[in-house]
Amino acid sequence: MFGFDSGYMLLTGIIMAVSWYVQHMLTSKFKKYSQVHLRNGMSGKEIAEKMLADYGIYDVKVTSVRGQLTDHYNPATKTVNLSEAVYSQRNAAAAAVAAHECGHAVQHAKAYSMLQLRSKLVPVVQISSNLMQWVILGGLLLMTQTGNSTVFLIGILMFAVTTAFAFVTLPVEYDASNRALAWLKNKNIVTPEEYKGSEDALKWAARTYLVAALGSLAQLLYFVQLFMGGKRD
């Protein structure tokens, strides 16, 4: 058990440190580009509505939600939900976020395959996320005490589902950003300087998903290593 505790704590510490750094950089970038005011004077709400209209999407509503970096697209209700700052502000950061979330709406409208796969995985991931920590812990204790590794294997498989979900999320997020940046540039919504700010902000946002996926994979491999070691013992 000591090997599990020390190894797991080290791995978790590394993942948390990297995640903190990326999140810190993301917050810093958005703060920086929130000072780059758009020459066209459009708010995040107006940018979102224009992008949706340009793609012929008229059944998606743009709404405001509380919080910071709480922006998201909800395919069930067909709403682009922008945080209060993004919804009302008129800067490069707001433009980037608003267009990115509309990128998800475009994916939905065009039946983008990876978004469809991600949506199908959501119910399974929700169940796995709620139970897997207890199954893994119980399975590890059982394997240590009795040598029976079945429950631990079930926990690993549940964790593998969440890891797969994290990797499926990557192309969905990167594609949404690419659609957003292409539209901002091709429609001349932003100036070259404003575009650079929007692009940089979205890159750091995407890195949060990348770090999460890699961190999940590292933990999964560690659990597999423990399982294989337990079987040999």
Buried (B, 14 or more C-beta within 10 A) or exposed (E): EEEBEEEBEEBBEEBEEBBEEBBEBBEEBBEBBBEBBBEBEBBBBBBBBBBBEBBEBEEBBBEBBEEEBEBEBBBEEBBBBBBBBBBBBBBBBBBBBBBBBBBBBBBBBEEBEBBBBBBEBEEBBEEBBEEBEEBBEBBBEBBBEEEEBEBBBBBBEBBBBBBBBBBBBBBBBBBBBBBBBEBBBEEEBBBEEBBBBBBBBBBBBBBBBBBBBBBBBBBBEBBBEBBEEBEEE
